[in-house]
Amino acid sequence: MVEDCGCDERQKKLNEMFPGRNVAMEKGDAKRWKDMQPSIERGRLNRAQTRVMYDIYNRTFNAAAKVCNCTGKNAQMVKKLQRAYELRCEL
């Protein structure tokens, strides 16, 4: 008998946190997000990293956000992506 890994619970929690969005961070995006953590923690993403963040965000949240320099918007995106990263299912 296989033990439940909790994927359904994580998916339910993500759907509650982000209603109306199909939330699923792909494995490759999770690796890219992890690799960006030092820059995120310093609060300094370069242009290329910002574009990567928007690409990950759009795939993860099935969105169509356009890259901009808005600090508030980018901070909210980082917060949402971090939650999705922490709640993803690793198989």
HELIX and SHEET records of a PDB file:
HELIX    1   1 CYS A    7  MET A   17  1                                  11    
HELIX    2   2 LYS A   27  ASP A   35  1                                   9    
HELIX    3   3 GLN A   37  ARG A   42  1                                   6    
HELIX    4   4 ARG A   47  THR A   60  1                                  14    
HELIX    5   5 THR A   71  GLU A   86  1                                  16    
END                                                                             
